[in-house]
Amino acid sequence: MNDSSGFPVGLAPDVLASFESHRRELCAYAYRMLGSSFEAEDAVQETFTRAWKSYHSFEGRASLRSWLYKITTNVCLDMLDGPQRRARPMDLSSPSRPDSPLPAPRPDYVWIEPIPNALAFGADPAEHASAKDALRLAFVAACQHLPATQRAILIMREVLRFSASETAEALTMSPASVNSALQRARATMSKVQPSSTDSYDETDDDQRKLVDDFVTAFEAYDMDTLTTLLKADVALSMPPFELWISGPENVAAFMLGTGSGCRDSRLIRLDGANGLPAFGHYKPSDEPGVWVPWSITVLELQGGAIAGLNFFLDTAKLFPLFGLAPELR
């Protein structure tokens, strides 16, 4: 029996608070499984609903954290019951010429979405270095190549550091089966995971200067300076478009051609996305002095240069998620 709030009658508020204390790590786990910050939030809410309804059967035989992970895993496996996997544009096609016309946008369920750091980390992201690494866009996209159960096993064992027996308990499998599936998952990941990018450390002066220099060059639309900040194999992508561009000269040509509407943009620094530097990107509107949402822009860094320029254009969904205003004046 539930009360008017939907909670089981007699369920102490401190138990509900104990659920909430795990929200961020469960959301990060569900995001790695699903590739969508919105689906991850839905999965955690469904987890808490199932936990509320079945709490009377939880007798402390396992830790509350392990029990919640078991429920979250089952929720994610239910949500992944189908062939569709999310991807990045570079997973789907070869790079395009900078003068290529934009193709028709593809549905939002095709794409890996960014996740705000605030949904996945505690107050101090620097304390979560390993968690940040495993939230990077490339890692999440690589995980999508795994069957759902292998995906769960890889994340539990390699990211969350669950033991084989804890993972087996969560998935109702034997430890031997878990270890066998983990080996298969590792073999697949070694083939599909691209070279790793650097973790972003807000206290690193060189990384901070690189990001600041990018903002200065981009807002000035100084492509000569911008290209000096980019890796030779930099990739620019713009979900929901499958088109992507590789190489500094091609990025500059694209920005001065098809992407020229971004001239005179404004970048509002965010607290980060996927453990990476991120911005709310506003472009000029037809009304002088008013800028309108264009993208959530996420930078990937490697070896002192920018390796990835990710422009996520679904601003109707993403700007509210990141707490951004609908216009800038």
PEMO-V941280 format. One record per backbone hydrogen bond with DSSP energy under -1.0 kcal/mol. NH is the residue of the N-H (numbers start at 1). CO is the residue of the C=O. E is the energy in kcal/mol with one decimal. If there is no record, write none. Layout:
# PEMO-V941280
NH/CO/E  NH/CO/E
This chain:
# PEMO-V941280
3/7/-3.2  6/3/-2.0  9/1/-2.9  11/8/-2.0  15/12/-1.2  16/12/-1.5  17/13/-2.4  18/14/-1.6  19/15/-1.8  20/16/-2.1  21/17/-1.7  22/19/-2.0  23/20/-1.8  26/22/-2.3  27/23/-2.6  28/24/-2.4  29/25/-2.1  30/26/-2.8  31/27/-2.3  32/28/-2.1  33/29/-1.9  34/30/-2.7  35/31/-3.3  40/36/-2.0  41/37/-2.0  42/38/-2.1  43/39/-2.6  44/40/-2.3  45/41/-2.2  46/42/-2.5  47/43/-2.3  48/44/-2.5  49/45/-2.1  50/46/-2.6  51/47/-2.6  52/48/-2.8  53/49/-2.1  54/50/-1.7  57/54/-2.0  58/55/-1.4  67/63/-2.3  68/64/-2.6  69/65/-2.2  70/66/-2.2  71/67/-2.1  72/68/-2.8  73/69/-2.7  74/70/-2.0  75/71/-2.4  76/72/-2.7  77/73/-2.7  78/74/-2.1  79/75/-2.1  80/76/-1.8  81/78/-1.2  82/80/-2.4  87/110/-2.2  91/88/-2.2  92/89/-1.5  93/89/-1.2  96/244/-3.3  100/97/-2.0  106/240/-2.8  110/107/-1.7  111/108/-1.2  112/87/-2.5  113/35/-2.5  117/272/-2.2  119/116/-1.6  120/117/-1.2  121/117/-2.8  127/124/-2.0  128/125/-2.2  132/128/-2.7  133/129/-2.2  134/130/-1.7  135/132/-1.4  136/133/-1.1  140/136/-2.4  141/137/-2.5  142/138/-2.2  143/139/-2.4  144/140/-1.0  145/142/-1.8  146/143/-2.0  151/147/-2.6  152/148/-2.2  153/149/-2.3  154/150/-2.9  155/151/-2.3  156/152/-2.6  157/153/-2.7  158/154/-2.9  159/155/-1.5  160/155/-2.6  162/156/-3.2  167/163/-2.5  168/164/-2.4  169/165/-2.3  170/166/-2.1  171/167/-1.8  173/168/-2.4  178/174/-2.2  179/175/-2.6  180/176/-2.1  181/177/-2.5  182/178/-2.4  183/179/-1.8  184/180/-1.7  185/181/-2.5  186/182/-2.7  187/183/-2.0  188/184/-2.1  189/185/-2.7  190/186/-2.2  191/188/-1.0  192/188/-1.8  193/189/-2.6  198/301/-3.1  204/201/-2.2  208/204/-2.6  209/205/-2.4  210/206/-2.2  211/207/-2.3  212/208/-2.6  213/209/-3.0  214/210/-2.0  215/211/-2.2  216/212/-2.4  217/213/-2.6  218/214/-2.9  219/215/-2.7  220/216/-1.6  222/217/-2.7  223/221/-1.2  226/222/-2.5  227/223/-2.4  229/226/-1.7  231/306/-2.6  234/231/-1.9  235/307/-1.7  236/245/-3.1  237/309/-2.5  241/238/-2.7  245/236/-2.5  247/234/-2.3  251/247/-2.5  252/248/-2.6  253/249/-2.4  254/250/-2.5  255/251/-2.6  256/252/-2.0  259/254/-3.1  260/257/-2.0  262/259/-2.1  263/260/-1.8  265/262/-1.3  266/282/-2.6  268/280/-2.9  270/278/-2.6  273/276/-2.0  274/115/-2.2  276/273/-2.2  279/297/-2.2  280/268/-3.0  281/295/-3.2  282/266/-2.9  283/292/-2.8  285/290/-2.3  290/287/-1.8  291/328/-3.2  292/283/-3.0  294/281/-2.9  295/281/-1.8  296/312/-2.1  297/279/-2.5  298/310/-2.6  299/277/-2.5  300/308/-2.2  302/305/-2.8  305/302/-1.1  306/229/-2.8  307/300/-2.7  308/300/-1.8  309/235/-2.8  310/298/-2.4  311/237/-2.8  312/296/-2.7  313/239/-2.6  315/313/-2.6  318/314/-2.6  319/315/-2.1  321/317/-1.2  322/318/-2.0  323/320/-1.2  324/319/-2.9  328/291/-2.8
